[in-house]
Amino acid sequence: MKFGVGQPFRRVEDLRFITGTGRFTDDIRYEGEVHAAVVRAPVAHGVLTMVDASTARAMDGVLAIYTAEDLAADGIGALPVIIVLDHVEGGRMPLPAHTLLASGKIRYLGEPVAFVVATSARAALEAAEAVALEIDDLPAVVEPATALAEGAPLLFDEAPGNLALHWRLGDMDAAEAALKASHRVVDLALVNNRIVVASMEPRNAIGLYDGETEQFTLVTGSQGSHMIRDFMFEGVFGLPPSRLRVITPDVGGGFGMKAVPYPEQGLVLYAARKLGRPVRWQSSRAEAFLSDTQGRDNHSKARLGIDAEGRFIALSIETLASAGGALSAFGVYCPTLSGPPMAPGVYDIPVVVTDVRIAYTNNAPMDAYRGAGRPEAAYLIERIVDKAARELGLPPEALRARNMIAPEAMPHKTATGVAYDSGDFAHVMRSALEKADWAGFPARRDKGLGQSGDGLMRGIGLGYYIERTGVPGKEGAMVEIGTDGRVTVHVGTQSTGQGHETTYVQMTAEALGIDPAHITVKTGDTDLPIPSAGGTVASRSMVHGGGALRLATGAVLAKASEAAAKLLEVDRRELEFDDGAFRVPGSNRHISLLDVAAKAGGLMGVGDFEQLAGTFPNGAHVCEVAVDPETGAIRIERYTVVDDFGRTLNPLVLSGQIHGGIAQGIGQAMLESVVYDAESGQMLSGSFMDYGLPRADDLPLFEVSTQNTPCTTNPLGIKGAGEAGAIGAPPAFVNAVIDALSPLGITELDMPLTPSRVWQAIERAKVG
């Protein structure tokens, strides 16, 4: 079929985006709406002794200013913590309240302190600036090691020593014994740097309240309207989720950051109920740097035990991670349940242990960012494997191949308890090396040497990733065919730019044999008539949402076949369905699906799909770089990726996802880093003047292809793909740069590899 699954069908949503006719939260207006601004803490740590809003309340246009005391008096609760785990030593982790507005103490720069509502955005901002705060400063701690040190300033009384959680996966004693018995142990300490999400569309929220029905409505950019409603409303307002409708229109980027509830979403609803008017809040870019959840920020030490034949026998990891100054919904998930289970990567390592300590620190709360723990795991294992190859004097690809899990070993349960269902890792790696002309690199390296060379130091790096996608749960879908021939698809997952609309249209068109132009996808509304909805996280949309859509289209066809059989006066078992029509074999009798729908008064099918097992996309990234030893500047000259996604639904949409992921991964590895002053906790990288994002000229053309092994854990045979590029890119890039600098004796560098950091390493190597 021309528009069927597997075809490079162009994105149907792009026309409205490139012509400026998309409908984002900021495009939606309500009669009588008012504007809000947040008064944010100007310090990272301190005791809040007074909020003086008297001057601000008297300013023109100001309608109300709310503080923590107002919210407490009205019974407003705290934001939820979704993941709660036990300490290694026993007992549940502490759960300090994450209130919508700070009360008594400030714990991170930019923490909301007061909420100002006025008749215009300008009036609200000016009034917010006029609110006076009295804060007794306290020393700040912005690194987890500093926060956990004896005598460090305490953020929460409930968390002695600033310890949010001490968690472990695996047997520490068994790992120590295996390491002791190893022929060789390779050590590596590394930092997975803290980064801002920097979505193109900053966060926003509009709150509405109907006094007659006592119903709330929240319009907000999110990764799933049902998630935001179910996570936030009952805990904050003490009311059943059915009292809140959440609408999410088009969204300009999420990457995990928009999957969790925020104070401002609760505040606009609170203010709307108090004032009886729609209340709008829109984050500025400066606010986003301070108040959006941030990602990564892991400090790890790893030891890899290797036997005399070069086989891995044990891996031990100790990680310090940051929770920030408040515990976000999934704040402890990334460094525990998500990353450590994937620590072995694609390698058969019999003994693996990860010990994690998460600290409260005086900076923005931490949560999921594209990959949510799996990039950290892949970065660590691929860095230490590369270092092991260098120490053993083996080609890095040879050491990897020697230790990769064989396809005949599938399904394979790793030492961390994760069951890989499928994959041929060595084959994918060989394919990537061939496409990247790995064997020809020595000649390309030599062109920079000698008097006739350009003086650049060249290196090549390999990074193999595997991740677990698809958070277990349900997803629903409904397909309606109207009497006018229009098809409406209702789904619960939320696109933030991934191209879901296109893929759902394509899947529906193939299943029903209907022109894609007749199909409309509706999403992002808790009032949609679907049986369940989870939202868009962990690359689950095509597995879960696609599975639900498959059931829904099947239900439509089942009803349609009954109606068609009656219209054609045959037994339904005699009918065949092909190319959008029911046919009686051996005759010219047929009727189209759309005609059946018209005569039946419309058709409707519902699917409710549950996926418990994960999928395991994997692939090889090969990066080739040239480093200028005089400046430390890095140029990426070639970049090759071969992925295993089980089954490709749309190669155009897929390649776009991979390209974007690579750009974000290289951004973290080469440029991005959130920097807080160690003493004051002030952010030193609070704008794009001081925080580097990759631009077009930082990146080469990517060569992207697939070498798929069908997934066995879902009926579509697909493996989630949205996060893959961001997982494989950092280790491939860093390994390439270290390969380039290895003649100088440089074997370790921490991200981001900015020109300054690389130049300093080169200069140290010259004198060292």
N, C-alpha and C positions, 0 to 999 in steps of 0.2 A: 504494500500500500504506500502511496506517495507520501502520506503524512504519518505513517505508522511508526511504532517504536523502533528505534535504531536508526531512523533517518535524520539527517541534519536539518531539521525543521527550524526556521527562523523564529526568534522570540516574538510572541504576539503582544507582549506588554511594552515593548520598546518604543513603539510609535508614540504612545502618550507620554512616555518619559522624555524623549528627545524633542518633542514639540511643546513641552511645558504644560501638558494637560493632565498630568498625574494628579492625584488627590491625596495630599498628605495632611497631617493633623493641622498644620498651619494654614491650609487652604480652606478649612472648615470654619464657618462663622455662625454665631447664634445671636438672636435678637436680645439686646440688653446685656450682653456679656461684659465682664470687667476683667481687669488684668492683675496678675500677681507677680511679686518679686520676693526673693528669699534673702533674708539677712544671714550672711554666712560668717562663721568664726574667722577672725583675722589671725589667729594663733593656732598652733597645733596641739597645745596642751595647756590647760589652765582651769582654775575654778571660776565659774561664772557667778559673780556676786550680784549683778544687777543688769536688767534690760530696761532702759529708759526710752519709751516710745512717745513721750508726751509731746515733744516738738514735732515728730513725724505725724502724729494723729491730727495735728492742727493744720497740716498742709493741705492745699487745694486738691480736691479730687480723692483724698484718702477716705476709704470706706471702713476699713478695719485693719488692725494689726494683732496677730495672734502669737502667743508665746506658749511654752510648754505647760505653764500653769493653766491656761485656758483649755488646752487639750485634756489635761488631767481632770479638770473640773467637769468636763463633758464625757468622761469615761473613754477617751480615745486610747487604744492600746498600742502595742509595738509591732514592728515588722517581723515577719516569721523567720525562723531558722528551719530550713527544710531537712537538712542533713544533720543528725545528732548521733554522735558515736561515743564509745567508751574509751577511757584512758587505758593505756597498757597496765598501769598500776591498779586499775579498778575504779569503778564509779563513772557516772556520766560526765561528759564535758560540761563546764559551766555555761550558762546562757544569759549573759548580761543583756538587759533590754535594749533594743535598738529603737528608740522612740523617734517619732517624726521630727521633733524639735529637741535640741539639747536642753538638758535639765541638770543644773548643779555643776556639771563639768564638761569641758571641751576636750575632745579626744583626737580630732584631726582637723587640719586646715580645711576650711570650707564647709564644716559641719553646719547644717541648718540650725539657726537659733530663733528666728522669728519669721513670720509670713505676713507680708504686706499686700493688701488688696486695694486697688484704686481704679478710677474710671478710665485711665489710660496706662499704657505700658511705661511711658515716660514718668508719669506721676508716681507710679509704684516704685520705679527704680530710684527716683529722687528721694522718696520717703524712706526707702530702705537704707539709703546712705545717711539719712538723718537719725536713724535709730542708734542710740549710744549704748555701748556695752562696757561694763566694768568686769575685767578678767584679771585674776591674780595668776600670773604666768607660772608654769611648772616646767621643769626640764623635759625635753622631748627625746624619744627614741624612735628611730626610723628604720633600723635594721633588726632583723629577728635575733641575731646573735647578741646584739647590744641589749635588746629588750629582755632576753632571758638571762642575762648576766646578773650575778648577785648584786643587790643594791640598786638595780635599775628603777627609775620612776615607775610607779604602779598605775596602770590605766583603770583597772576594775578591781574593786575589793573582792568580787566573786572569783577572780582568776589570779590566785597567788603566783608571784613570779612571772606574771604576764603570760602564763601558759594557757593557750586556748585549748590545745589538745596534744596529747602524746599518744601516738598510734603506731602499730607495727603490723606488717604483713610478712609472714614467714618465721622460720625458726632461727633465732640468732645463734644459739649454741651449735646447731648443725652447720650453719654457714661458717662460723669461726673454725670448726673442725675441718671442713672441706678446704678452706683457705690455707690452713696450716699444712695440710697434706699436698698442696699444689706444688707443681714443679716451679711455677713462676707466678707472682702476684703483681698485677699492674694497678697502680694507684692513680686516681684523678680527682682533683677538686675543681668544681666549676660553679658558675653563677648563671642562672637563667633569669635575665634581667627583667625588672618591672617595666611594664609598658602601659600607655593609655590606649583605649580602644579607638578613639577618633573616628567614629562613624560620621559619614557625610552629613546626615541629618542629626543634629543634637536632640537630646531628649525633650519631651513636651508632654503636656497633659491639659485636658479641659474637663472640668467637673460640672455636672448638672444634677439638679434635685427637683423632683416633682412633689410639691407639698401635699397634693391631693392623694396621690397613690403611694407616697412615701418611697418612691423608687429612685435610685441613683443611676446615673450614666457617666461613664468615664471614657473619653476619647483619648487615645494615647498611642504613640509608636511603641510597638512591643513585638515580641517573637511568638505571641500567642495570647489572644484575648482571654481564653479560658484559663490559662495559667495565671495570669495576673489577677483575675477575679478570684480564683480558688485559693491562691496563695495569700492574698492580701486582705480581703474584705472582712471575713469573719474575725480574724485576729485583731484587726485595727478597730473595727466598728462594733464588734460583738453581735453582728446581724448575719442571717443566713446568706450565702452567696446569691441566692435567687433574687435578692433585693438590689443587685447590681448588674447592670448591663455594661459590658466593655466592648468598645468598638475600636478596631485598629485598621486604619485605611492603608494606603501605600506607606512604606517605611524605607528610609534611606540608610540601610545598614544596621546591623545588630551585633553579630559576631559573639553572641553569648551575653553581652552586657545588657541587652534589652529583654532578657528572659526573666529577670527578677524584678520584684516590686521595689519602689523607691519612695522616700518620704513625700516628695512633691505630688505623687499620684493620690495619696491619702489626703494631703492638705487641700488640694483643689476640691475634693468631694466634701471635706469638712466645711470649707468656706462657702461652698455652694449651698449647703444646707443651712448654714447660719444666715446667709445674706438673701437667699431665695433668688439668686441670679447665677447664670453660667460664669464660671471662673476659669480663666485661661492662664497657663504658665508656659513659658518657652525658655529653655536653657540657652545661655550664650556659650560661645566656644570656650571662653575663660572659665565659666562655671563647670563646663564639661571636664576640663582638665582636673578640677578640684574634686568634683562630686560624683562623677561616673565611677562605677566599679572599675578597677584596674586588673591587669593580668600578670601571670607568671610569678616572679620574685621568689625563686627557690635558690638555696645555697646548698649544694650537695657534695659529699665526699663518697667516692665509690672505689671498691676493690674488686678486681676481676681475677679469679684463680684459673690457671691454665695448666694442663698436664703436659707431659713430655712430648706428646704427639701434636700439641697445639690445639687441643680441644678444651672448651670452656667447661669448668666443673663447678664453679661457685661465683655468685655475685652478691656483694653486700653493699648497701647504700644507706647513708645517713643524710637526712635532709632537714634543713631548717627552712620553714616557710612563714610567710606573713599573712595574718588575717586582716591587717589594717586596724583602724580605730573603732570599728564596729563589725559585728559578724553579719555578713550578707547571707542571703538565702542558701546558697550553695558554697559558702565561704570555705568550708573544710573539705569539700568534695574533691576538688582538683588534685591536691597533693596526697590524697588518701585513696578513696575508692576508684578514682579514675586513672591516675598516672601509675602508681606502683604495680597494679596487676599487669601492666604492659611492659614492665621493666626488662624482661628477657628479650623483647623484640622478636625477631624471627629466628632466634638461636635456641638450640637445645641445651639449656643450662639446668642441670639437675637440682641445684640448691640456690634459692634466691631469697633474700630478705631485704626489706626496706623499713627503716626506722624513721619516723617523721615526728618532728616537734613543730607545732604551729604557734606563733607568738602574736600577741596583740602589739601593734606598733602605731605610732602617731602619724599615720598617713591614710589615704583613701582606702575604703574597704576593698577587699579582694574578692573576685569571683571568676566565673568562667570567661575565657577568651579563646576564640577559634581553636578548637582542639581540646581545651579544658583538661589539662593534665597529660594528655597523650603526647603533645609536642615536647614537654619536659622529659618524659620517659624516653622518647626516641632520640632526643638530643644527647642524653647521658649515655645510652648504650652505644650509639654510633660514634661518639667521641672517644669512649674508652676502648672500643674495638679498634679504631684507627690508631690510637696510641699503642695498643698491644701489638699491632702489626709492625709498627715502626721499631718497637723494642725487640721484637723477635726477628727482625730482618726479613719479614715476609711481605709479599704484595698484599695490600688491604683487601682486594677482591678474593684472593686465595684463602686468607684466613676466614673471611665471611663464608665463602662456599663450604669450607671444611666443617663449619659449625651450624649451618642453616638446617632447619627442620625439613626433612625430605617429604616430597608430595605423597609417597607411599605410606608415610607415618600419619597421614590425616585420616580421621580427626585426631588432633593431638592436644593433650591437656598439659599445659605448662606447669612449671613448679609453683607458679602463683595461683593456680587453680582456674585459669582461663582456657576454654576449649576452642581451639581453632578448628573450623570445619573444613577449610579448603585453602589451597594456595600452592604454587610452585615457585618458591622464592628464588632459588638459584637460576631458574629459567628466566624469570623476569629480570634479574640482575644481569645475566649474560646479554639479554636483549638490549638493555640500557647501555651497557658498555660498548656493544657493537655499534649502536646508533650514535653514540658519543665519540666514536673512534678513539677509545681509550688506549688502544695499542699504538696509535699514531701520535700520542701526546708528547713523548720524548723529543720528537723532531720539532714540534711546535714550541716546546720549552726552550730548545736550543736557539731559536731565532732571536731571543732576547740577549744572548750571550755574545761575547767577543766585540771587537771593534765595529763590526758591521751591524751589531744588534741594536735594539732600541733601549737597552738598559733596564727593561722591566723584568721582574722576577715572576715567573709563571708557576702556577700550581693547579692540580686537578684534585677534586674531592668527590667522594662517594658517600651517600647517605641512604640507608635502607630504612623504611618506616613500616610499621604495621600499627593499626589503631582499632579500637573497638567502637563501633557506631551503633546508634539505635538504642536509646534508653528504654528499658522494658516498659510496656504499657499498651494502652489502647488508642486507637484512632478511628474516627467515624467518617463516613461520607454518604452523601445522598445525591442521586442523579434523577433529574426530572426532565421529561420530554413533553413540551407543551403541544397543544393542538395546532399551533402555528409553526411547528417544526423547530422551534428554538430549544436548545438543550442547556440546562443549568446544572452546574456541578457545585455542590456545597462541600467544603472540606474544612477541617479544623486547624491545619498547619498554616503558618503565616510566612509569606515571603518577605524578606527584607532586601531583596535584590537578586535572589538566586535563580529566578526564572521558573518558579513553581507553576505559574499560570500556564506557561507554554507546555511543560511536561504533562500536566494534568489534562490539558486540551488534547495533546497528542495521544495519550493513553486512552482517553475517551473516544476519540475519533477512530482509533484502530479497533477498539472493542465493539463499537456500534456501527462502524462503516459510514460515518457521517462526516460531512465537510467540516473542518475545524472552524470555519467562519461562522457556523451556526452554534458554536459552543461558548458559553460564558462561565467563568469560574468565580464563585463568591466565597470569601473567607474573611476572617478577622472580626467576627461578631458573635457574641455569646447567645444571641437570639436566633442564630441559624439553626434550622431543623436537622441537627445531626445527633446521633446517639452518644458520642463521646468525642473528646478532643484533648490532645496533650500539648500541642504546639511544636515549634521548630527549635530543637536542640539536638546536639550530637548526631547530626546528619541523618535524622530519622524520617524526614518527610517522605522520601520516595519508598522506603521500606514500609513504614507504618501507613502513611497516607495513601501510597500507591496500592498497598494491600487492601485497604478499605475501599478504594475506588474500584479495584478489581471485583470485589464482592458486590458493590453497588451496581456496576454495569451488568454483572451476571444476574442480579435480581431483576433488573429492568428487562433483560432479554427473556428471562423465564416467564415474566408476566406477558411480555409481548408475544411470545410463542403460543401461549394459550389463546390470546385474542386472535392472532393470525390464523390459528387452526380453525377457530369457529368461522372466521370470515371466509376461509378457503374451503370450509366444510371437509376437513380431513382430520385424522388423528395427529396430535402435535408431535408424536414420535416419528411421523412420516416427513416432517419438515426439516429442511436444511437452511442454515443462516449463513449468508456470504455476501460481502460487499454491501451491507446495509439493507438486505432484503431477505425475506423468507421465501423459499422455493419448494415446490413439490417435485422431487426428482422424477425424471422421465416424462415431464410435461412442461408446458410453457406457463403454467399457473404460478404466479408469484405476487407478492405485495411488499412494498417497502416498509421499513420500520417506522418511518415518519407517517406514512399513511395509516399504519396500525394505530399509532399514537393519536392521530387526528380522529379516527373513527371510534377509538376507545375513550375519548375525552381526556387524553393525556396519560402518561405512564410515569411511574416513580419506583425507584429501587434504593434500598438502604444497605450499607455495609458497615459492620463494626468489626474491626480487625485487631487482634491482640498478638504482639510479638514479644516473646520473653527472651529468646536468645539473641545475642549481638551478631553483627556482621563484621568481617575483618578485612577491610580494604588494605592493600599494601602496595609498595612500589619502590623503585630505585630512582634516586636523583643523582645526576652527575653534573657538577659545576666546575667550570674552568675559569680561572681568574688570572689577571696580570696586576702585580703590585709595583708601584713606583717607590723604590727605596729612598728617594730623596724627599718625598712628601707623605708617604704612607697611604696615598690614594689607591683605591682598588677599582679595577674595571672588570666586570664580568664579561668574558668573551664568548662563552658558549654555555648553554644550559639545556640539559636533556632529561626527560622524565618518561619512564614507562611504568604504568599503574595497572593493578589488577582490581577492577571494580565489579567483577562478577558478570555483569551484563551492562552494556551501554544503552541507555534509553534515548539520549539525544547527544551526539558527539559535539555539536556546537555549544549547547548549554554546558556540557561537561567540561570542555576545554576552557570555557570562560571561568568556571569555578576553579579549575586548576591554576590558570594564569593568575587570578586574583589571590589565591592562597599562596602561591610562590612569592608574589610581590609582598604580601604581609610577612611571610617568613623571612625573606631577605631584609625587609625593613627592620625587623627585630634584630637580625644578626649583624647588620651593617650600620644602622643609624639610630635606632630608637632606644631611649632610656629615660625613665622618669628619675629625676634627681631632686632629692630633698636635702636641705642643709642639715647636717648631722646634729647640730646643737639646737637650732630653733625649730626645725621641722618645716620651715618655709620651703615652698616649691621653687626650685631654680629653673625648671623647664616647663613653665606654665603657659607657653604659647608656641605656635609654629615657628616663631623666631628662634626659639631655643630647643625645640623638640623636632628632630628630623624625621620626615616621612619620605619614602622612596618616590622619586619622580620618574618620568618616562626615560630620561637619559641615564638613569642609574641601572636600568634593566636591559638585557638583550632580548632578542626574539627567542621564545621558548619552543623547543621541539618536544611535543607532547604526543604520546600514543598509549595504547592499552594492550595488555596481554592478559586477557581475562580467563579466570577459572570460575565457573558458576558457583554461587553461594548455595549452600544446601539448607540454610536455616529459614528461608522465606520462599514463598511460591513464585516470586518474580525472579529469583536468582541473582538479585542485585546486592551490592555492598555500598554503603553510604560514601559519598565522595566530597562533600562540601568542605571538609577541614584538611584534606590530604595534603594539599600544596603547602600549607603553613606548617605541617609537621615534618615533611621531608627536607624543606629548604634550609633551615638553620644548620643542621649538621653537615650537609653537603657543602655549603658555602664556607663554614669555618674550617672544615677539613681541607678544603682547597687552599685557603689562605695559609694555613699552617704548613701545608705541603710546599707552597711557594717560598715560605720563609725558613724552611727546615735547613737549608745550607748554612744559615746563620746560627743554628742551634736552638731556634725558637720552636718549642714543642707544645706550648699551651698559651692560649689567649682567651679572654672572656669577652662575650658579646656586650655591647655592640663593637664591632671592629671598625671604629671610626678612623679617619686618617690620622688624627692626633694619637690615638691609642696605638695604632700600628707603627707609626713613626717613632714613638717613645720606645716601643719594644725593640725596634731595629737599632736605635741609638744605644740602648742598654746592652744589646748583643755585641755591638762593636767594641765596647769597652770592657765587656765581661768575659 
